[in-house]
């Protein structure tokens, strides 16, 4: 009996160590929209697995062009694991506020119409259907987004990693006779995605400005191989509702 208890106790000591060997799931923080809906911004931050280095990335996207505004892609990381994550986030915030102040974005956060976290097991990670606004009875028709993974030729920095994936994002209007449209399709895999191996839809945000056309942002979690397991980072696809 003593030997069994000692073996179980020893296993209990080992379990927390094993569970610590995991990938880096960055924290997503949508920052909001500009008042006219022309810009959407979000932050992702965390601690790199393996190195322990803190990082904070901010992205400011032209919603009509689905591309970064000038200077709108910023990645801050400390190569010292003793640096506080809050300090790195503060550096990213200072750079981002040169584009749009956080207070301006926070005043028009938009609406999170759908959420599917990377730990969700019961939902389809490649499909989401939402109403764009929280009105009941609603004047809106549902909008569906589907993501399809597409095998791509690996960039030079991804040789030996395994299959590399791009994606296409499709929008389906659920109204009778509604159209299906291609929102995004990769022709190559950017190096910034760090050898992506999979994608899933994480959030859908919408914003209806007082003046101007309503817009959306689909947040997509990008899976790649980290030091200790799969890493997840975020990208956004934007457009007009």
Buried (B, 14 or more C-beta within 10 A) or exposed (E): EEEEEEEEEEEEEEEEEEEEEEBBBBEBBBBBBBBBBBBBBBBBBBBBBBBEBBBBBBBBBBBBEBEBBEEBBBEBBBEEEEBEBEEBBEBBBEBBBEBBEBEBBEEBEBBBBBBBBBEEEEBEBBBBBBBBBEEEEEEBEBBBBBBBBBEBEBBEEBEEBEEBBBBBBBBBBEEEEBEEEEBBEBEEBEEEBBBBBBBBBBBBBBBBBEEBEBBBBBBBBBBBBBEBEBBBBBBBBBBEB
